[in-house]
Amino acid sequence: MLSFPRWQEAAVRAKNYLASAEAAQMADTWIAAGSGSRPPRRESLKPENFPALLPDIWLMDYERESRQLRYRLEGENIRARYDASLVGRTLEETVAPDALERVRRYFLACVERPAICLVIGRLYHEWRQPGYGERMLLPLMGTDGTPDALIGITICKETFSDQALAEERAKRLTCILPLDGEEPYEQK
């Protein structure tokens, strides 16, 4: 069984990047649900412990063989950004083709490395009306101690009228914080 004795340090570091109280609360909830040497299992996170966050939460299963991530749950605020429900759909079915490689890298880093992944600033960039805020992905461990899912929170505080305005007014930082204690790194 894998052990990550420094995973809580990575979570505390991640909180230093966060601006929203909601994302910080999700990080605290995730930390509290874990154990000394392991991040939490999906079953350890009880929705009744974070009801105010549920509209901004999404959950994905990780299919190790195919390296697919499939949405299992979406909050109302997440659902409102899309034309149809995400539940049952894969990352490839929901992300714009020109953004897929970049997005897939940090989603997979969350479960394969594993790591906490943050996107701060411009969100939904490839959309007609991008947003501004922050997104955090947190790995969830299976019974064998390896990640088999991830929980995410997306807090979108502003929506821009078009991509050009979003690019002018908002930068994007994608930061990966490995659970093994290695230094965080930025994804381009």
C-alpha positions in Angstrom: 0.0 0.0 0.0 1.4 3.4 -1.0 2.1 5.9 1.7 2.5 9.7 1.4 3.8 10.9 4.7 4.0 14.5 3.4 0.6 14.7 1.7 -0.8 17.1 4.3 2.2 19.5 3.8 1.3 19.6 0.1 -2.4 20.4 1.0 -1.3 23.2 3.3 0.9 24.6 0.5 -2.0 24.4 -1.9 -4.1 26.5 0.4 -1.5 29.3 0.1 -2.5 29.7 -3.6 -6.2 29.8 -3.0 -8.2 33.0 -2.8 -11.7 31.6 -2.2 -13.0 30.5 1.1 -14.9 27.7 -0.6 -11.8 26.1 -2.1 -9.9 26.5 1.2 -12.8 24.8 3.0 -12.7 22.0 0.5 -8.9 21.6 1.2 -9.5 21.5 4.9 -12.3 19.0 4.5 -10.1 16.8 2.4 -7.2 17.0 4.9 -9.5 16.2 7.8 -10.9 13.1 6.0 -7.4 11.6 5.4 -5.1 9.7 7.8 -1.5 10.3 8.9 0.1 8.8 5.8 -2.7 8.8 3.2 -5.1 11.2 1.6 -8.8 10.2 2.0 -10.8 7.6 0.3 -14.0 8.7 -1.4 -16.0 7.0 1.3 -14.3 9.2 3.9 -15.7 12.4 2.5 -19.2 12.9 3.8 -21.3 15.5 1.8 -23.1 16.5 5.0 -19.7 17.9 6.2 -19.6 20.5 3.3 -23.2 21.1 2.1 -22.4 24.7 1.1 -19.7 23.5 -1.3 -21.8 20.9 -3.2 -23.0 23.3 -6.0 -19.3 23.8 -7.0 -18.1 20.2 -6.5 -17.5 17.5 -9.1 -16.3 13.9 -8.8 -14.6 11.7 -11.4 -13.7 8.0 -11.4 -10.2 7.1 -12.8 -10.1 4.1 -15.0 -6.5 3.0 -14.7 -6.4 0.6 -17.7 -7.7 3.1 -20.2 -6.4 6.2 -18.3 -9.9 7.7 -18.6 -11.5 10.0 -16.2 -15.3 9.8 -16.1 -17.6 12.2 -14.3 -19.6 10.6 -11.6 -21.2 13.7 -9.9 -21.6 17.4 -10.7 -22.9 20.2 -8.6 -25.5 22.7 -9.9 -23.0 25.5 -10.6 -20.9 23.1 -12.6 -23.9 21.7 -14.5 -25.0 25.2 -15.4 -21.8 25.8 -17.4 -22.5 22.9 -19.8 -25.2 22.1 -22.4 -25.8 18.7 -20.9 -25.0 16.8 -17.7 -21.4 15.6 -17.3 -22.3 12.5 -15.4 -21.2 9.4 -17.2 -19.1 11.4 -19.7 -15.3 11.3 -20.0 -12.9 14.3 -20.0 -12.4 13.9 -23.7 -16.2 14.3 -24.3 -16.4 17.5 -22.3 -13.2 19.5 -23.0 -12.7 21.6 -26.2 -10.3 19.7 -28.5 -7.7 22.5 -28.5 -7.5 22.4 -24.7 -7.7 18.7 -24.2 -4.0 17.9 -24.1 -3.3 20.7 -21.5 -6.3 19.9 -19.3 -5.7 16.1 -19.5 -2.1 16.6 -18.3 -3.1 18.2 -15.0 -6.2 15.9 -14.4 -4.0 12.8 -14.9 -1.2 14.3 -12.7 -3.8 14.4 -9.9 -4.4 10.7 -10.0 -1.3 9.2 -11.6 1.4 11.2 -9.8 -0.6 11.8 -7.4 -0.8 15.5 -6.8 -3.0 18.4 -5.9 -3.7 20.4 -9.0 -4.7 24.1 -9.1 -5.8 26.3 -11.9 -6.0 29.9 -10.8 -7.2 32.8 -13.0 -8.8 32.3 -16.4 -11.1 29.2 -16.5 -13.1 27.7 -19.4 -10.8 29.6 -21.7 -11.9 27.9 -24.9 -15.5 28.8 -24.3 -17.3 31.8 -25.9 -17.5 33.4 -22.4 -14.6 32.3 -20.3 -14.6 32.7 -16.5 -12.3 33.8 -13.8 -11.7 32.0 -10.5 -10.0 28.9 -9.3 -10.2 25.1 -9.7 -8.7 22.6 -7.4 -8.4 18.8 -8.0 -7.7 16.4 -5.1 -7.0 12.7 -5.5 -9.1 10.1 -3.7 -7.6 6.8 -2.7 -8.9 3.3 -3.4 -8.9 0.4 -1.0 -5.4 -0.6 -2.3 -4.0 2.8 -1.4 -3.7 4.1 -5.0 -5.8 6.9 -6.4 -9.0 5.7 -8.1 -10.9 9.0 -8.2 -10.6 12.7 -7.8 -12.8 15.4 -6.3 -12.7 18.9 -7.7 -14.1 22.3 -6.9 -14.4 25.1 -9.4 -15.2 28.5 -8.1 -16.0 30.9 -11.0 -16.3 34.4 -9.6 -16.6 36.3 -12.9 -17.6 35.6 -16.5 -16.0 37.6 -19.4 -18.0 38.6 -22.4 -15.5 37.0 -24.8 -12.2 35.3 -25.1 -10.2 38.4 -26.1 -11.3 40.3 -22.9 -10.5 37.2 -20.8 -7.0 37.0 -22.2 -6.5 40.7 -21.7 -7.7 40.8 -18.1 -6.9 37.4 -16.7 -3.8 35.2 -16.7 -3.9 31.5 -15.8 -1.6 29.6 -13.5 -1.7 25.8 -13.4 0.3 24.5 -10.4 0.9 20.9 -9.5 1.8 20.0 -5.9 3.0 16.4 -5.7 1.9 14.5 -2.6 5.3 12.9 -2.2 6.7 16.3 -1.0 8.6 17.2 -4.2 8.5 20.9 -5.1 5.4 22.3 -6.8 5.7 23.0 -10.5 3.9 25.0 -13.0 2.3 23.5 -16.1 2.4 25.6 -19.3 
